Amino acid sequence: MATPHPYRNGFSVLPNLRRIGVDEVFQTTADELPKFRKLKQEAMPLQQWHVEQDCSEEIVAAVREFFLEHSPHPLDRNGTLTELSQSVAEDFIVHRRQNEKDWMALGYVFLPSQWWPEQQIGKSFREVHEVVPGMDLTASEKLVHAMIHSGPFERFLWSPLFEERLNCHPRFPRAEFDPENPVLFMKIERQVLVGFPKLEASLFILKQSLISCDEIDHSALLKTIRSMTPEQLAYKGLTISGPKLCEWLERQTGEWHQRRPEDIG
C-alpha cells in the first residue's frame, strides 16, 4: 500500500490538521507489522522508550481499550498497555489536562524523530512545541481544548534523511548529505490526535514511513529548502546538508544549467 501523505507534490514547513473519521485512525497493513515489531525490539535496549508522569489508571485503561477496539489487527486482550505498545506499528503519546494545567503524561516512543521523550515528559503543549520555528502558540490553550474535545485529526511531518532508517533518536549520530555518494529519503510521520473528553486527555498516535528518493518531488523540495529560514533549516537538520543538497537537487532538476556564471562562482 502506498504511504498516504500530502508531500508527493510539494512540501509545507508547518503541518496542517485535517479532521478524519475514527475508522481512518489506523492505516497499517498486516505485512508491515513484523518490520515495526522488530524495530521496536531493537530500540528497547538502546534508549528510553517508555515515559510517564501523572497519567491516571483510567486514562491508561481508556487508551488500551481504544487500541483493542479500533486496531485493524488482532491484539492480545489480556496484554498490558506496555505489552500492546510493542506489538503495534505505531508509537503513541498521551497529553493530559487538569485544573487549567496541561502536560505530556505518557509516552511509548520507539522511533522518535530527533527528540528525547524523557526530556518532554511533564511539559505543556506550549513548552513541547516552542522549538518548532514559526509555529503560532498564542492559541495553545484552544489547541489543547480541540485536541481533547474534537477530532480525530490527522497531520503529517516530514524530515529529510541521508540514510535508510526509521529510528531517528538523537542518541544516534545523524548522517549528513554526501553529494559524492548521494542518499536521500524522506521520513514521513503521520500523527493522529484522538480526544478523550471525559478524561480530559488526548492520544497522539505516531506512524513512521520512508519515501525513497525517486518518489520525492525534487523541484518542490528544492523550492521549499530555499524558502526556509536558518531556524527552520536547523530544525529540519539542514544547516550543514542544506546547501549541498540544494546544489545536488539543482543538478537533478536541470536548474544548475540555468545559473549565471557569476552565481556558480
N, C-alpha and C positions, 0 to 999 in steps of 0.2 A: 504493500500500500504506500502511495506517495505521501511524504510528510506534509500535513496541512499547515500552511503558514502564509503570511502575506508578503514574503520577501522574494518571490520568484522574479518579479518585475520592478523592484525598487526597494529602497531602504528608508526607514524613518529613524530619527535619532531617539525620539521618545515613543513609548508604546501607547497604543490606544485600546480602550476597553470595548468589548463587544458582548452584548447580552446573548446568552445561549440557553438552551434547554437542558434540563438535568440529564436527559438521555445522550447529550453530547459531551458530558464531562470527561468520560474515559474514551480514548481512541486507540489504545494499544492493541495490537494484534497478537494472537496466540504465539506466532513464531518469533515475536520479539522478546517474549518473557525470559527464555533461557539466557539470552545475552545480558539482560539487565540484572538478573539474579546473580550471574557470575561476576559482573562488575561490582555489585554491592558486596559480595563476599570478599572480593579482592580489596575493597576500600576499607572494610571494617577494622583490620589490624593497623592501618596506616594513619587514621585520622579520627577525630571525634565526630561521630555521625548522629548521635542522639543527645539533644539538649532539652532541658525542661526547667521552667520556673513558674511556680504558682499556676499550674494547669490542673483544674479540678478533675475528680474522677468522673463526674457527669460528662464533661467535655470529651475526655478520653473515650468513654463508652459511646458517645454520640458519633465521634469520628470513626471509630471501629465499625459501628453499625452501618454508617454511610458506605464505607468500602465494601462491606459484606453484601449490602443491598444492591449497590449500583455497579460494582465491578463486572465487566463482561466475562471474566474468567472465574472459575470456582476457587474459593478460598477456604481455608480451614476455619470453620465456625468456632472451634474450640481454642484457636490461637489467640495470643495476646496481641495488642497493637504493635508491640515491638517485633514480634514474630511475623505479623502481617506485613510490616514495613519492608521486610527483607524478601518477601515473595511477590510483591507487585513491582511494576516497572517504574512507577512514579515515586518521587520524593514528596514530602509534604511538611507544611508548617501550620501551626495554629496561632492566630492572633486573638488576643482577648481584651475585653474592656470591662472595667468595674469602677464605679464611683468616679466617673469622668477621667479615669486613667486608662490608657491602653498600652499593651506591651506584647511582644513576641513571647508566647508562653510554652511552646513546644516545637520541636523540630526533629524530623528524621530526614537528614540530608546527606546522601551518599555521594552525589555527583554535583557539587556546587560549581557555580560559575564565578571563580575568583573571589570568594568571600568565606570568612570563617564563621560558621554557625555559633561557636562558643563566644564570639565577640558581639553577636547581635541579640542573643537571648536576653530577655528582660527589657529591651529597648522599645521605645514607642515607634509608631509608624513614621512619624516625622524624623526621629533620630536615625532609623534604619535607612531612610531614603535621602538624607541630607547629602550623601556622597554622589547622588545622581545629578550631573550638571544639567541645568535648565529645567529641572522639574519644579513646578509650582506647588509649594507646600502650604500656601496661605489658607487653603481649604482642607487641610489634612483631617480635621475633625469630621467634616462632611464625608470625606472619602472613607474613613473608618466606619461611619454610620452606614454608608452604602454597602460596604463590604459585608456587614453583618445582616442588614435588613433587606438587601436587594440581591439581584443576580439569579442564577450564577452568571459570572462574567468570564471572558476569555481575553488574554492578551499574549503577545509574543515579544521576546527579546532576542537580539542577535549579537554574536561575538565572533570576529574572525579568528581562526586558529591556523597555525602553521605546522600542525602535526595532527595525526588522527587519534583523538581521544575525547571521551565524554567527561571524565573526572578532571575538572579544572580547579581543584582545590589549590589555594595559594601556597600550600606546603611544597608543591612540586614546581620546579622552575618552568617558566613559560618560554617556549621556543620563539625566536624572532624569525622574521621572513628573510629567506636567503634567495636572492634573485638568480644565483648560480645553480641552485637546486630548488626551484620553486614548488612549495607545497602549500595549498590553500584549501581550507574547509570553512564552512560557516556553521557555528554551533547555534542551534535554534532552541530556545527554552519556551515551551508552551506553559503558561500559567493560567490556572483556572481557580477562581475565587467562589467559594460556596459559603453562604451565610447560615448561622445557627442563631436566629433572633432570640429564642427563649433562653439561650445560654450566654448571650452577648459575646459571641465568638465567631471567627471566620476561619475557614480552612483554605489554605493555599496549596494547590496540587501542582507539582512541577514535573514536566516530562521533557527529557533531553533528546535531541536528534542532531544528526550532522547532514549538511548539504555538501556534496562533492564540488570540486572546482568547476566542472563542466555544467553544473546546474545553476551556478551563480551568474547573475546578470552583471558582467564586468563593467559595462558602461555606467550602470546605475550605482554600483559600489564606488567606482572612481568619483562620480559626481558627489556622492554623499561624503566621502572622506575629505574631499576638497572643501566642503562646506562646513566642516566641523571646527569647533573652537579648540584651543590647546587643552582645555579641561576635558572636553568630550573625547579628544584623541587619547588622553591619558586614561580615562575611564574605560575605553574600549581596548586598552593595551596597545595603542598605535603610536606612541610617542617616538619610539625608535624605528619601528617597522613601517609606519605610515608613509614616509617619503619614498622608501624603496618599493613598497607595494604599489604606490601610485605610478611610479615610473614603469614598473612591470605591467600594470594594467593599461597604461598608455600604449605600450608596445603591442599588447594583445588586442586592443581595440583599434589600432591604427592611428591614434591621436598623436603618437610620437612623431610621425612623419609630417604632421601638420604644424609642428612647432617652428618658430622662427629661429635662425641660427643663434641669435643673441640669448634666447631663452634656454637653449641647450647648454651653452656656456662651456 
